[in-house]
């Protein structure tokens, strides 16, 4: 419904004032015999011209939330036509999305029919738009996954060269791994990109109501095709362990936990692991993910923890030092560091570091700091084999760079407790800052993982 103040001059030059006439655009056509021009303005801005017959902002000149606000009011056919004829508008919304808080506010005010149309016409947008509720994103992203599978199957049924067939079969295998990772109770596909090496973010548990949420951020060689299933199972193990710890440490508690297997950036290989370029890409994507959770939760915020390994810890450290995000706890293991010189420069409630004796990366300072050093100011937790201080069970130790998230290990056990805010209890073994020495020539020559 639009509100207009109309003036009509009669033949006898008398002025008939029609004040605050409540009319819809189609009513204007019937009442006065002239076509009504829809009013199109950016959200939050006042019209710059008379809405009756005055110039309006063309749809293809709108951006961000202003564009979303107009698309959600169009019929399905018009939305599809616009996106088909203006693919760059969709690409821009995906590559340079509005802030998650703006998206959350838009979604809350958008008509249900408009949200449904956008999800069905552009699932790749809604599924990856931070600030949209996770249930809606999961539905949209599964549609993207199904559509990608159908397209690949159709192409593989045709005549292909050996190289092209090999590439498509590799991509098909990646989709298989995502589908396998989604098999399990209460798993949601939070984000997906089926192009290139792919990206996938899978949540275990309900991110909209969990009291404790943990993000698991991996490092080198953790591509979607090779690791999304295993990384999701690691997140599941973390959730299972945390639920057990909550029952043991807080009998009668009904607190819920959730974890996010986050492969939301291109992880490096041996070729580019010494550069921070991919860490910067990871920083941008990880910041958006954290802001999306904050926006989706509104006034009901969880205890938020980040558990990051190796090169992934560099991306997380960049995000938590330079961007507008804050978490309650951060645990990094096997970290090559970041430009942040101390824990005080991070937007984190408590900072924890784990480092295996035979892992050279934490002592290398490849990217400017040594989080495991005494001067950094973080708490160091044990990753060595030993008895569980509470249960007496024997736990495995992390000896090399890739042992920190092993099920049944002291390292994963301690990170589970840290992510529950239980790091200060006597039940979490602490180790001395053993890596405060300067990097040796041998350790400095190793690449970050």
C-alpha positions in Angstrom: 0.0 0.0 0.0 1.4 3.4 -1.0 0.4 6.8 0.5 0.1 9.7 -1.9 -1.0 13.3 -1.6 -2.8 14.1 -4.9 -4.0 17.4 -6.4 -6.5 17.6 -9.3 -7.4 20.8 -11.1 -11.0 20.9 -12.5 -12.2 22.5 -15.7 -13.5 25.6 -13.7 -10.0 26.0 -12.3 -11.2 25.0 -8.8 -8.6 23.0 -6.9 -9.9 19.7 -5.4 -7.7 18.5 -2.7 -7.6 14.8 -2.1 -5.5 14.4 1.1 -3.8 11.2 2.1 -5.6 9.0 -0.4 -4.8 5.4 0.3 -4.3 3.8 -3.0 -2.3 0.9 -4.5 -0.6 1.5 -7.9 -3.2 -0.6 -9.7 -6.0 1.5 -8.0 -4.4 4.6 -9.5 -4.8 3.2 -12.9 -8.5 2.5 -12.5 -9.3 5.8 -10.7 -7.5 8.2 -13.0 -6.9 6.3 -16.2 -3.2 6.7 -16.1 -0.5 4.0 -15.5 1.0 3.9 -12.1 4.8 4.0 -11.9 6.1 1.8 -9.1 8.3 3.5 -6.6 11.7 2.1 -6.4 14.1 3.6 -3.9 17.1 2.3 -1.9 16.2 1.0 1.6 16.3 3.8 4.2 16.4 6.6 1.6 13.6 9.1 0.9 12.2 9.4 -2.6 14.0 12.0 -4.7 11.1 12.7 -7.0 7.3 12.8 -7.1 6.3 9.1 -6.9 3.5 9.8 -9.5 5.2 9.9 -12.9 8.5 10.9 -11.5 11.8 9.1 -12.2 12.5 6.0 -10.2 15.8 4.2 -9.6 16.1 1.3 -12.1 16.3 -2.1 -10.6 19.6 -2.8 -12.3 21.2 0.2 -10.5 20.3 -1.0 -7.0 22.8 -3.0 -4.9 23.0 -4.9 -1.7 20.0 -4.9 0.6 18.3 -2.3 -1.5 18.2 -4.8 -4.4 17.1 -7.6 -2.2 14.3 -5.4 -0.8 12.9 -4.9 -4.3 13.4 -8.5 -5.6 11.4 -9.9 -2.7 8.3 -8.0 -3.8 8.4 -9.1 -7.5 6.5 -12.1 -9.0 8.6 -15.2 -9.6 8.8 -14.7 -13.4 10.0 -11.2 -13.0 12.7 -12.2 -10.5 13.9 -15.0 -12.8 13.9 -12.6 -15.8 15.9 -10.0 -14.0 18.5 -12.4 -12.7 18.8 -14.1 -16.1 19.3 -10.8 -17.9 21.5 -9.2 -15.2 23.8 -12.1 -14.0 26.3 -9.6 -12.7 23.8 -8.4 -10.1 23.6 -12.0 -8.7 27.4 -12.4 -8.9 27.9 -9.1 -7.0 25.4 -10.1 -4.2 27.4 -13.4 -3.8 30.9 -12.0 -4.0 30.3 -8.7 -2.2 27.3 -9.4 0.0 25.7 -6.9 2.4 26.6 -7.1 6.1 25.1 -10.0 7.9 23.2 -7.7 10.3 21.6 -5.9 7.3 20.7 -9.2 5.7 19.1 -10.5 9.0 17.0 -7.4 9.2 15.9 -7.6 5.6 15.0 -11.3 5.9 12.9 -10.6 9.0 10.9 -8.0 7.2 10.6 -9.6 3.8 7.3 -11.2 2.8 7.3 -15.0 3.1 6.3 -15.4 -0.5 9.2 -13.2 -1.6 11.7 -15.2 0.5 10.4 -18.4 -1.0 10.7 -17.1 -4.5 14.2 -16.0 -4.0 15.2 -19.2 -2.4 13.8 -21.3 -5.4 15.1 -19.0 -8.1 18.5 -18.2 -6.7 19.4 -20.9 -4.1 23.1 -20.2 -4.6 22.5 -16.7 -3.2 20.2 -17.5 -0.3 22.3 -20.5 0.7 25.5 -18.5 1.1 24.0 -15.2 2.4 25.2 -14.6 5.9 22.3 -13.4 8.1 19.8 -15.7 6.5 18.5 -18.4 9.0 20.5 -21.6 8.8 17.5 -23.8 8.1 16.6 -21.8 5.0 20.3 -21.8 3.9 20.5 -25.6 4.4 17.4 -26.1 2.1 18.9 -23.8 -0.5 22.3 -25.3 -0.4 21.0 -28.9 -0.7 19.2 -27.7 -3.9 22.4 -26.3 -5.2 24.1 -29.7 -4.5 21.3 -31.7 -6.1 21.3 -29.4 -9.2 25.1 -29.7 -9.5 24.9 -33.4 -9.3 22.2 -33.6 -12.1 24.3 -31.3 -14.3 27.4 -33.4 -13.8 25.6 -36.7 -14.4 24.1 -35.3 -17.7 27.5 -34.2 -18.9 29.2 -37.5 -17.9 26.6 -39.3 -20.0 27.8 -37.5 -23.1 30.8 -37.8 -25.3 33.8 -36.3 -23.6 37.5 -36.2 -24.0 39.8 -37.9 -21.4 40.9 -34.7 -19.7 37.4 -33.3 -19.5 36.0 -36.5 -18.2 38.7 -36.8 -15.6 38.0 -33.2 -14.4 34.2 -33.9 -14.1 34.7 -37.2 -12.3 36.9 -35.4 -9.8 34.2 -32.8 -9.2 31.6 -35.6 -8.9 33.7 -37.2 -6.2 33.8 -33.9 -4.3 30.0 -33.8 -4.4 30.0 -37.4 -3.1 32.1 -36.4 -0.2 29.8 -33.5 0.7 26.8 -35.8 0.5 28.5 -38.4 2.8 29.4 -35.7 5.3 25.7 -34.7 5.5 24.6 -38.2 6.5 24.0 -38.0 10.2 21.6 -36.5 12.7 21.0 -32.8 12.7 23.6 -31.8 10.1 23.1 -28.7 8.0 24.9 -27.5 4.9 25.6 -23.9 5.9 27.6 -22.9 2.8 28.6 -24.5 -0.5 30.6 -23.6 -3.6 30.8 -26.4 -6.2 33.2 -24.5 -8.5 36.9 -25.0 -8.6 38.3 -26.7 -5.6 35.0 -26.1 -3.8 34.1 -24.9 -0.4 31.7 -26.4 2.2 30.7 -25.5 5.7 28.7 -28.1 7.6 27.1 -27.6 11.1 26.6 -30.4 13.6 23.7 -29.4 15.9 21.4 -26.4 15.9 23.3 -23.2 15.5 20.2 -21.2 16.2 19.8 -22.4 19.8 23.0 -24.0 20.9 24.5 -22.6 24.1 28.0 -23.5 23.0 29.2 -23.2 19.4 32.7 -24.2 18.1 34.2 -23.4 14.7 36.8 -25.9 13.5 39.2 -24.2 11.0 41.7 -26.4 9.2 45.0 -25.8 7.5 47.1 -27.1 4.6 45.7 -29.9 2.4 42.2 -29.7 3.9 40.3 -29.4 0.6 36.6 -30.3 0.4 37.2 -33.3 -1.9 39.8 -34.9 0.4 38.7 -33.8 3.9 35.1 -32.6 4.3 33.8 -36.0 5.4 36.6 -36.5 7.9 36.5 -32.9 9.2 32.8 -33.2 9.7 33.3 -36.5 11.7 35.9 -34.6 13.8 33.2 -31.9 14.5 30.8 -34.7 15.5 33.4 -36.2 17.9 33.9 -32.8 19.4 30.1 -32.4 19.9 29.8 -35.9 21.4 32.7 -35.3 23.8 31.3 -31.9 24.9 27.9 -33.3 25.6 29.5 -35.9 27.8 31.6 -33.3 29.6 28.5 -31.2 30.2 26.7 -34.1 31.8 29.7 -34.9 33.9 30.7 -31.4 35.0 27.2 -29.9 35.2 24.8 -32.7 36.1 21.2 -31.8 35.2 22.3 -29.2 32.7 20.2 -29.1 29.5 22.7 -27.0 27.6 23.1 -27.7 23.9 26.2 -27.7 21.8 27.0 -27.3 18.1 30.1 -27.4 16.0 30.9 -26.2 12.5 33.2 -28.1 10.2 34.5 -25.0 8.4 36.2 -25.4 5.0 35.2 -22.0 3.9 38.4 -21.0 2.1 40.9 -22.4 -0.3 43.4 -24.2 1.9 47.0 -24.1 0.7 49.4 -26.7 -0.7 53.1 -26.9 -0.6 53.3 -24.5 -3.5 51.6 -21.5 -1.8 51.7 -22.3 1.9 54.5 -19.8 2.6 52.3 -16.9 1.3 49.6 -15.2 3.4 47.4 -14.7 0.3 45.0 -17.6 1.0 45.0 -16.7 4.7 43.7 -13.3 3.8 41.0 -14.9 1.7 40.2 -17.1 4.6 40.1 -14.1 6.9 37.4 -12.4 4.9 35.3 -15.5 4.6 35.7 -16.5 8.3 34.9 -13.0 9.5 31.7 -13.2 7.5 30.8 -16.5 9.0 31.2 -15.3 12.5 29.2 -12.2 11.8 26.5 -14.3 10.2 26.2 -16.4 13.4 26.1 -13.2 15.5 23.4 -11.7 13.3 21.4 -14.9 13.2 21.4 -15.2 17.0 20.4 -11.6 17.8 20.1 -11.1 21.5 20.6 -14.8 22.3 24.3 -15.2 21.8 26.1 -18.5 22.5 29.5 -19.1 24.1 31.5 -19.0 20.9 34.9 -20.7 20.5 37.3 -21.1 17.6 39.6 -24.2 17.3 42.1 -23.6 14.5 44.9 -25.7 13.1 48.1 -24.6 11.4 47.5 -22.3 8.4 43.9 -22.1 9.4 44.9 -20.5 12.7 46.6 -17.7 10.7 43.4 -16.9 8.9 41.5 -17.0 12.2 44.1 -14.8 14.0 43.9 -12.3 11.2 40.1 -12.2 11.5 40.2 -11.9 15.3 42.9 -9.2 15.3 41.8 -6.9 12.5 38.0 -7.4 12.0 34.8 -6.5 13.8 34.3 -9.9 15.4 34.7 -11.3 19.0 34.8 -14.8 20.4 34.9 -16.1 23.9 37.7 -18.6 23.5 40.3 -19.4 20.9 42.5 -22.5 20.8 45.2 -22.7 18.1 47.4 -25.8 17.5 50.4 -26.1 15.4 50.2 -22.4 14.6 52.7 -20.5 12.4 51.4 -17.3 13.9 50.2 -14.0 12.4 51.1 -10.3 12.5 49.4 -10.0 15.9 52.2 -9.8 18.4 50.3 -10.9 21.5 47.1 -12.3 22.8 46.1 -8.8 23.9 45.7 -7.7 20.2 43.0 -10.3 19.7 39.3 -9.8 20.2 39.1 -12.9 22.3 38.1 -13.6 25.9 40.8 -16.3 26.5 43.5 -17.5 24.2 44.9 -21.0 24.3 47.8 -22.6 22.4 48.8 -26.3 21.9 52.2 -27.3 20.5 53.6 -30.8 20.1 57.2 -31.4 20.9 58.1 -32.7 17.4 56.1 -30.0 15.6 58.5 -27.4 14.2 55.8 -25.0 13.0 54.8 -23.3 16.3 58.4 -22.3 16.9 59.0 -21.0 13.4 57.2 -17.7 13.5 56.6 -17.9 9.8 54.0 -15.2 9.7 55.3 -12.8 12.4 54.6 -14.2 15.8 55.0 -17.4 17.9 51.7 -17.9 19.8 53.3 -20.7 21.8 56.0 -18.4 23.2 56.0 -17.1 26.7 55.9 -13.5 25.5 52.6 -14.0 23.5 50.6 -14.2 26.7 48.4 -17.2 25.8 47.5 -20.2 28.0 49.4 -23.3 26.9 47.5 -26.6 27.2 48.9 -30.0 27.1 48.8 -32.1 24.0 50.9 -34.9 25.4 49.8 -38.5 26.0 48.6 -39.2 29.5 45.8 -40.0 31.8 42.6 -38.0 31.8 42.6 -36.1 35.1 38.9 -36.7 35.6 38.2 -40.2 34.2 41.7 -41.7 34.4 41.3 -42.9 30.8 44.5 -43.1 28.8 44.7 -40.5 26.1 46.9 -40.3 23.0 49.4 -37.6 22.4 50.1 -35.3 19.5 53.7 -35.9 18.4 53.7 -34.3 14.9 51.9 -31.5 13.1 48.8 -33.4 12.1 47.9 -35.2 15.4 46.0 -32.5 17.3 42.4 -33.4 16.3 42.8 -37.2 16.7 39.9 -38.8 18.5 40.8 -40.0 22.0 43.7 -37.5 22.2 44.7 -35.2 25.1 44.7 -32.4 22.6 41.1 -32.8 21.4 39.9 -33.5 24.9 41.4 -30.2 26.1 40.0 -28.2 23.2 36.5 -29.6 23.9 36.7 -28.3 27.5 38.2 -24.9 26.4 35.3 -24.5 24.0 32.9 -25.0 26.9 34.5 -22.3 29.0 36.1 -24.9 31.3 39.7 -24.1 30.6 40.4 -22.7 34.1 39.6 -25.9 36.0 42.2 -28.2 37.5 41.0 -30.8 35.1 42.8 -29.2 32.1 46.5 -29.9 32.1 48.7 -26.9 31.4 52.2 -27.0 30.0 55.1 -24.5 30.4 55.9 -22.2 27.5 58.6 -24.5 26.0 58.9 -22.7 22.6 59.9 -19.2 23.8 63.3 -19.7 22.1 64.0 -17.9 18.8 63.4 -20.0 15.7 66.3 -22.2 14.8 67.5 -22.4 11.3 66.1 -25.9 11.0 62.6 -25.1 12.2 62.4 -21.8 10.3 63.1 -23.6 7.1 59.9 -25.7 7.5 56.8 -24.4 5.7 53.6 -23.6 7.6 51.0 -26.3 7.5 
